[in-house]
Amino acid sequence: MDLSPGGSWAGTGLPSLAGRVLEHLVGHPDSAEEAVAAAVGLPPDDVRAALTSLEAECLAVRIGESPVRWRASPPRSGLGSLLARRREELALAELHMERLHEAYRAAAGRYVASDLFEALESPEEVAARYAHLLRSSRDQVLHLAKPPYVTFSREPSGNADLTWGEGVLFRSVYDTDGLTDERSLETVLRGTAIGGRLRVCAGVPMKLVVFDRTAAIMPLRPDDPAAGSLLIHSPALLEVLIALFESVWERAVPVALNTPEPAVPEGSGLPEGLDGRTRDILRLLAAGMKDDAVARVLGLSRRTVQKHISDTAKALGARTRFQIALTARSRGWLRPYDE
C-alpha cells in the first residue's frame, strides 16, 4: 500500500482525504484538528469529518476534551481489521459474479458454448469486449487485421480511447489490401503513435486479436464482420492461434510511419541515388503493396514512389516489379530491420 502523502487508498475503501489525515496522525500523535487541517492544507470542517470517519473505523482515537486531540491507532491492527472486512466483501462479490454469469449463460437467446468459448453477437458487443480486454492486458497483444472492416451505425460508448497499459507490447500485422484508404491508415497511425509495432503482409489469413495468451477474438464469418465474433479462452486453441500469428509476423515486412528518412549504413551496397527511403519502398513492394498504399504508408506522393521504382529498375537492369524485388534481395538491399 502506498502510504506516501496523496497515495491511493482505494484498496481499503477509505476516502483519500481520510487516508491523508491518517498518514499525518501516524507521524504526529496527539494533534489538534486545526494542526491537522493546516498540515494537510484542507478546511477544518472537512478534516473534522475525516477524523470522525477514522474514529468510526477504530483508526483514530480522541485524546482529551479541551482542546480535543487525535491519535492514530496502531495501523497494523486497525487497517488489518478493515482489510479483512474488505476481503470478505470481495469474496461475496465474486460469488455474486458467478451467480450472475450462470444467469447470463441461461438467458433466452444467449449462446455460450462453454467457459472456453463465447459468441459475441453484435459489433457493439465485440467493440466493448475488445476495449475491456485491451485495457486489462498486462503483457502483450497480438493483432492480425484484414478487410472487410466492421462499420458502426453509431460509435460504441466507452470506446473512443482504445489504449493499452504501460509496458504492454502491441504487435499488429495489416493485410496490404487494407491500407488503401485514409480511415484505415489513420487507425494504423494512431496505434503506432502510442507505442504499437506494425508490419504489413499480403494475404493475412484471418482477423484475430490475442490478449495476454488468455483470450482471443476472431470473427464468426470472415466475409461478414457484422455477423459477430467468437471469444476464445481455450488454452489449446490459444496456443495454435499464437503460433499462427508468429508465423505471419515472421514473414511480414516492418514499416515505420511518419519517421525521418533512414540513414544509409556505410557499406550498404546501395548505388548512388538509391537511399534508405528507396529500400523502404522496395520492402513494401516485396510485401505486395501497390503504389498508392506505399505512398500513404510512407507519407510520399504517388509520383515520388513511382520515380524511386523507376530509378531502381534502371539501376538494377530490371523490367518488372518481381525482377526488381528479386534482384534487390539478392544484392542485400532488403535486409531485415533490427527490432
Disulfide bonds with the S-S distance in Angstrom:
none
